């Protein structure tokens, strides 16, 4: 894979850590500098952050497809949860609306 990125159970992670590559890529794509990203993840060295970004740029098509796949899985889980717990979500929405009128 890479010195800086490994795949564990179908999840890309920064090597030797629990930090997902997703976290680094999303921050990078939002314009965060490697130094800023490293401050957000103090368990990572600046070298590891640069290495992860380099991995992303070298494998951008594959990583972007992986991220889109994850988004789809998240949306499926969210929709299933909302249908299985419709009453709870309805009560939550009602409470939120009542609080906004106060």
GROMACS elastic network, one bead per residue, 0.5 to 0.9 nm:
[ bonds ]
;  ai    aj funct       b0    kb
    1     4     6  0.84027   500
    1     5     6  0.65689   500
    1     6     6  0.59218   500
    1     7     6  0.75565   500
    2     5     6  0.50940   500
    2     6     6  0.64471   500
    2    15     6  0.82553   500
    2    51     6  0.85647   500
    2    52     6  0.87076   500
    2    55     6  0.72295   500
    3     6     6  0.77553   500
    3    15     6  0.69743   500
    3    48     6  0.87866   500
    3    51     6  0.77663   500
    3    52     6  0.89941   500
    4    13     6  0.85332   500
    4    14     6  0.57412   500
    4    15     6  0.50119   500
    4    16     6  0.83287   500
    4    47     6  0.86837   500
    4    48     6  0.58027   500
    4    49     6  0.81527   500
    4    50     6  0.87889   500
    4    51     6  0.54353   500
    4    52     6  0.57493   500
    4    55     6  0.76733   500
    5    12     6  0.66453   500
    5    13     6  0.56981   500
    5    16     6  0.86019   500
    5    21     6  0.74523   500
    5    48     6  0.85571   500
    5    51     6  0.78038   500
    5    52     6  0.61392   500
    5    55     6  0.72421   500
    6    11     6  0.82114   500
    6    12     6  0.57075   500
    6    13     6  0.54706   500
    6    14     6  0.62691   500
    6    15     6  0.53561   500
    6    16     6  0.83505   500
    7    10     6  0.58947   500
    7    11     6  0.53240   500
    7    13     6  0.60709   500
    7    14     6  0.86369   500
    7    15     6  0.85349   500
    8    11     6  0.51894   500
    8    12     6  0.63545   500
    8    13     6  0.69966   500
    9    12     6  0.83788   500
   11    20     6  0.72901   500
   11    21     6  0.82308   500
   12    15     6  0.88578   500
   12    19     6  0.87513   500
   12    20     6  0.58670   500
   12    21     6  0.54281   500
   12    22     6  0.74982   500
   12    63     6  0.88689   500
   13    16     6  0.81112   500
   13    17     6  0.68486   500
   13    18     6  0.62850   500
   13    19     6  0.55888   500
   13    21     6  0.50245   500
   13    22     6  0.80435   500
   13    52     6  0.89726   500
   14    17     6  0.56045   500
   14    18     6  0.69372   500
   14    19     6  0.56871   500
   14    20     6  0.60914   500
   14    21     6  0.59963   500
   14    24     6  0.88797   500
   14    44     6  0.82557   500
   14    48     6  0.72668   500
   14    49     6  0.81604   500
   14    51     6  0.88886   500
   14    52     6  0.67587   500
   15    18     6  0.81418   500
   15    19     6  0.85065   500
   15    48     6  0.80506   500
   15    52     6  0.89763   500
   16    19     6  0.88311   500
   17    20     6  0.82461   500
   17    43     6  0.77859   500
   17    44     6  0.76978   500
   19    22     6  0.83860   500
   19    23     6  0.71194   500
   19    24     6  0.82179   500
   19    41     6  0.78861   500
   19    43     6  0.87283   500
   19    44     6  0.83372   500
   20    23     6  0.55056   500
   20    24     6  0.71078   500
   20    25     6  0.89930   500
   21    24     6  0.52350   500
   21    25     6  0.61172   500
   21    26     6  0.85026   500
   21    52     6  0.69913   500
   21    53     6  0.87183   500
   21    56     6  0.83531   500
   21    63     6  0.88999   500
   22    25     6  0.51705   500
   22    26     6  0.59253   500
   22    27     6  0.84596   500
   22    63     6  0.86922   500
   22    67     6  0.69262   500
   23    26     6  0.54077   500
   23    27     6  0.62683   500
   23    28     6  0.85871   500
   23    37     6  0.89455   500
   24    27     6  0.53114   500
   24    28     6  0.60614   500
   24    29     6  0.85841   500
   24    34     6  0.87066   500
   24    37     6  0.68406   500
   24    38     6  0.89307   500
   24    49     6  0.73419   500
   24    52     6  0.73690   500
   24    53     6  0.73537   500
   25    29     6  0.59639   500
   25    30     6  0.84790   500
   25    52     6  0.81808   500
   25    53     6  0.69329   500
   25    56     6  0.71794   500
   25    63     6  0.89493   500
   26    29     6  0.51471   500
   26    30     6  0.62087   500
   26    31     6  0.88362   500
   26    32     6  0.88946   500
   27    30     6  0.51038   500
   27    31     6  0.65939   500
   27    32     6  0.54571   500
   27    33     6  0.82264   500
   27    34     6  0.89400   500
   27    36     6  0.89627   500
   27    37     6  0.67672   500
   28    31     6  0.52333   500
   28    33     6  0.65844   500
   28    34     6  0.73338   500
   28    37     6  0.75888   500
   28    53     6  0.76618   500
   29    32     6  0.72449   500
   32    35     6  0.80742   500
   32    36     6  0.60038   500
   32    37     6  0.63401   500
   33    36     6  0.51174   500
   33    37     6  0.62161   500
   33    38     6  0.85859   500
   34    37     6  0.50102   500
   34    38     6  0.60792   500
   34    39     6  0.86517   500
   34    46     6  0.70236   500
   34    49     6  0.61612   500
   34    50     6  0.63349   500
   34    53     6  0.81325   500
   35    38     6  0.50846   500
   35    39     6  0.63300   500
   35    40     6  0.88089   500
   35    46     6  0.66347   500
   35    49     6  0.82144   500
   35    50     6  0.89436   500
   36    39     6  0.51148   500
   36    40     6  0.64653   500
   36    41     6  0.88580   500
   37    40     6  0.50877   500
   37    41     6  0.64152   500
   37    42     6  0.87244   500
   37    46     6  0.85601   500
   37    49     6  0.73175   500
   38    42     6  0.57986   500
   38    43     6  0.81152   500
   38    44     6  0.62520   500
   38    45     6  0.67351   500
   38    46     6  0.57705   500
   38    48     6  0.86678   500
   38    49     6  0.64035   500
   39    42     6  0.53596   500
   39    43     6  0.89239   500
   39    44     6  0.86204   500
   39    46     6  0.88040   500
   40    43     6  0.89602   500
   41    44     6  0.57572   500
   41    45     6  0.85524   500
   42    45     6  0.72348   500
   42    46     6  0.89880   500
   44    47     6  0.80565   500
   44    48     6  0.61073   500
   44    49     6  0.68162   500
   45    48     6  0.51430   500
   45    49     6  0.65362   500
   45    50     6  0.88008   500
   46    49     6  0.51066   500
   46    50     6  0.62618   500
   46    51     6  0.84740   500
   47    50     6  0.51571   500
   47    51     6  0.59833   500
   47    52     6  0.85684   500
   48    52     6  0.60504   500
   48    53     6  0.85701   500
   49    52     6  0.50984   500
   49    53     6  0.62330   500
   49    54     6  0.85468   500
   50    53     6  0.50953   500
   50    54     6  0.60580   500
   50    55     6  0.85485   500
   51    54     6  0.50135   500
   51    55     6  0.61189   500
   51    56     6  0.85905   500
   52    56     6  0.61696   500
   52    57     6  0.86705   500
   53    57     6  0.61690   500
   53    58     6  0.85570   500
   54    57     6  0.51477   500
   54    58     6  0.61121   500
   54    59     6  0.85254   500
   55    58     6  0.51654   500
   55    59     6  0.60651   500
   55    60     6  0.80126   500
   56    59     6  0.51243   500
   56    60     6  0.51553   500
   56    61     6  0.86987   500
   56    62     6  0.86298   500
   56    63     6  0.64818   500
   56    64     6  0.86070   500
   57    60     6  0.50041   500
   57    61     6  0.86753   500
   57    63     6  0.88636   500
   58    61     6  0.86341   500
   59    62     6  0.55456   500
   59    63     6  0.60814   500
   59    64     6  0.84733   500
   60    63     6  0.51305   500
   60    64     6  0.57952   500
   60    65     6  0.83849   500
   61    64     6  0.52719   500
   61    65     6  0.62043   500
   61    66     6  0.86469   500
   62    65     6  0.52128   500
   62    66     6  0.62310   500
   62    67     6  0.87491   500
   63    67     6  0.61504   500
   63    68     6  0.86017   500
   64    67     6  0.50280   500
   64    68     6  0.61684   500
   64    69     6  0.85525   500
   65    68     6  0.50912   500
   65    69     6  0.61248   500
   65    70     6  0.86308   500
   66    69     6  0.50815   500
   66    70     6  0.62906   500
   66    71     6  0.87418   500
   67    70     6  0.50413   500
   67    71     6  0.62654   500
   67    72     6  0.87267   500
   68    72     6  0.62830   500
   68    73     6  0.87247   500
   69    72     6  0.51002   500
   69    73     6  0.63235   500
   69    74     6  0.86718   500
   70    73     6  0.50667   500
   70    74     6  0.61281   500
   70    75     6  0.85887   500
   71    74     6  0.50677   500
   71    75     6  0.61555   500
   71    76     6  0.86124   500
   72    75     6  0.51149   500
   72    76     6  0.61757   500
   72    77     6  0.86599   500
   73    76     6  0.50906   500
   73    77     6  0.62226   500
   73    78     6  0.85660   500
   74    77     6  0.51518   500
   74    78     6  0.60649   500
   74    79     6  0.85870   500
   75    79     6  0.60638   500
   75    80     6  0.84969   500
   76    79     6  0.52151   500
   76    80     6  0.61155   500
   76    81     6  0.85389   500
   77    80     6  0.51128   500
   77    81     6  0.60412   500
   77    82     6  0.85554   500
   78    81     6  0.51164   500
   78    82     6  0.61658   500
   78    83     6  0.87035   500
   79    82     6  0.50968   500
   79    83     6  0.62561   500
   79    84     6  0.85906   500
   80    83     6  0.52181   500
   80    84     6  0.60368   500
   80    85     6  0.84397   500
   81    84     6  0.51155   500
   81    85     6  0.58816   500
   81    86     6  0.79726   500
   82    85     6  0.52579   500
   82    86     6  0.53601   500
   82    87     6  0.88015   500
   82    88     6  0.84949   500
   82    89     6  0.67131   500
   83    86     6  0.50963   500
   83    87     6  0.87954   500
   83    89     6  0.89659   500
   84    87     6  0.85448   500
   85    88     6  0.54448   500
   85    89     6  0.64432   500
   85    90     6  0.87415   500
   86    89     6  0.51973   500
   86    90     6  0.60810   500
   86    91     6  0.86859   500
   87    90     6  0.50314   500
   87    91     6  0.62298   500
   87    92     6  0.85779   500
   88    91     6  0.51859   500
   88    92     6  0.61659   500
   88    93     6  0.86498   500
   89    93     6  0.61098   500
   89    94     6  0.85657   500
   90    93     6  0.51300   500
   90    94     6  0.61863   500
   90    95     6  0.86879   500
   91    94     6  0.50345   500
   91    95     6  0.61704   500
   91    96     6  0.85547   500
   92    95     6  0.51959   500
   92    96     6  0.61753   500
   92    97     6  0.86619   500
   93    96     6  0.50713   500
   93    97     6  0.61738   500
   93    98     6  0.86237   500
   94    97     6  0.51378   500
   94    98     6  0.61621   500
   94    99     6  0.86745   500
   95    98     6  0.50677   500
   95    99     6  0.62175   500
   95   100     6  0.86895   500
   96    99     6  0.52220   500
   96   100     6  0.63338   500
   96   101     6  0.89923   500
   97   100     6  0.51645   500
   97   101     6  0.66540   500
   98   101     6  0.54388   500
   98   102     6  0.69518   500
   99   102     6  0.53792   500
